[in-house]
């Protein structure tokens, strides 16, 4: 394969893959990996409403007992929306940039992964690709299903790098060594509908919900920890749906979202939310999207930092900021770090990546792979 990293990225971008991705974009990646000696396992998992989801696991096994290093990522992208200056799935080079949906998040990184491993000899160790088609969606049948398959194949990696766009101002300035947990809660207070002129014949749920939300909003979860910023609770929706001015409603609803550090577990937060809701005559339904995790700074973070510094001249900041990623699942296998392109244009119109960054990222990934396989 003589293609540049940008050529590989263009081929992937040209395959429309709005979440959940399927078919053509996986064909494209498979066609790249098989000539490099990878066994490719594609599976469709799950049922509606959150499935089916297509996933790909590719592995090139090294000598028996050798170390196993995995790259992880996703081929699905968010909808492009309107207002692009060029077609979002017709990749276009303009000056020093490559434009297209997924250029940054994260087909560019997957292209760099492919370019990084193509000249690494089989004798160096086992390399795998853990690629889902549903990271931007519910993620219920994506990486979790891939992990089940990896267990079946006895293909658990020693180390895993997720190619999320972690860089901020320039390539290499930040890597993620952990993430906060995430949960959402749906709150309801039921009342009795009635005429506003006869409140004694009704039971207005709105003041109870407002009091509940006031208590939740005033809740200081923590002050942060050494590696994590303070947990935060946000009210994200409030609904009564009462179009009539002279009716006391029968139901009031709200939704909150919490991003939490390792001072808490999802279960402990849900228990507290349910207790507060009950005290205000309401109910709460919690969904935990992920627990907080931390890959303690050590040999793996040093490998990544040294590779980045060798190619960019800068030392990446080890951070746990930002939203969730599929690293929240893969951490169950062992140490996982996220490192990738600049996130300045991800999920935006005219998403674009610097061509030089694509090639530099491929070189960084190669250095990381070689060092990770040496142990």
Secondary structure, 3 states (H helix, E strand, C coil): CCCCHHHHHHHHHCCCCECCCCCHHHHHHHHHHHCCCCEEEEEEECCCCCCCEEEEEEEECCCCCCCEEEEEEECCECCCCCCCCCCCCCCEEECCEEECCCCCCCHHHHHHHHHHHCCCCHHHCEEEEEEECCCCCCCCCCHHHHHHHHHHCCCCCCEEEECCCCECCCCCCEEECEECEEEEEEEEEECECEEHHHHHHCECCHHHHHHHHHHHHHCCCCCCCCCCCCCEEEEEEEECCCCCCCEECCEEEEEEEEEECCCCCHHHHHHHHHHHHHHCCEEEEEEEEECCEECCCCHHHHHHHHHHHHHHCCCCEEECCCCCCCHHHHCCCCCEEECCCECCCCCCCCCEEEHHHHHHHHHHHHHHHHHHHHC
